[in-house]
Amino acid sequence: MTTLTYEVVEHDGGWAYRADGTYSETFRSHDEAAAAAKRAAGEQRLGGETTGIVYEDEKGKWHEEIADGGDRPETKVED
């Protein structure tokens, strides 16, 4: 199973969390960013409905797949 890590980091004059190279919005304090990271990590673990998806890859090729709504990653938050 995949593990997705949310890191609380200084960013853009405040604090944010980063997951898979992407930053959240900026928060005024470390505690606010950590709380937001914990919420996001919890939501990421929630399953959903199995459904069809269509997406374009980095080479411009389109793909159609079935996304298993129960296939959720493990998550963790690092300060």
N, C-alpha and C positions, 0 to 999 in steps of 0.2 A: 504494500500500500504506500502511496505517496504521502510525504509529510510536507506541509506548507508552513514556513516559519514567518512570523510577523515580528520584525525588529523595530524597536522604538529607538529613533535616532534624532539628532539635532538636524533641523532642515529649515532653510529659508527664514532665518531669524527666530525660529521657535522650535517646536517639536513635532514629529510626525511618526507614522509607522511605515515601514517598507515591506512589501511582500512580493517576491519574485521580481525584484527590480523596479517595482512601481511604488511611488510615494502616495500617501494619503494627503488630505488637506493638512495645513499647518495648524497646530494647537498652541495655545499660550504657555502651557506647562507640560512637563514630563508626565505628570499624573493623568492629565486629560488625554494625552496621546496613548498612554498605556491602557487606560480604560476603553478607549475607542478600538485599540488593537484587540483587546480581549473580546469586545462585542463582535468585531468583524470575524475573528477566528471562530467564535461560537456559531455565527451564522453560516460560515463556510462549511461547517460539519453537518448542517441540516440537509436531509434528503429532499427530493422533490419528485416530480412526475417524470417518468420515462417518456421521451419525446424525440422527434426527428429534428436535427439541426443541419443548417447549411452554413459553411464558412469558406472564406478565401484564405489560402496560405500566403506566405511571404513571396512566393514565386508567381502569384496571380492565378493559381489553379483553384477551382471551386471543388468542394467536397460535400457529400451528403452522408450523414451518419445517424445512428440512433444513440442518444445520450441516456445512459442508465441513471435515473434519478436517485438511485441508492448508492452510486459509486462516488463517495465523498472522501476527500483526503483527511488524514490526521492533521491537526494543527497544533502549533505551540507559539507562545509569545516570549521573546527575549528582550530584556531591558538592557 
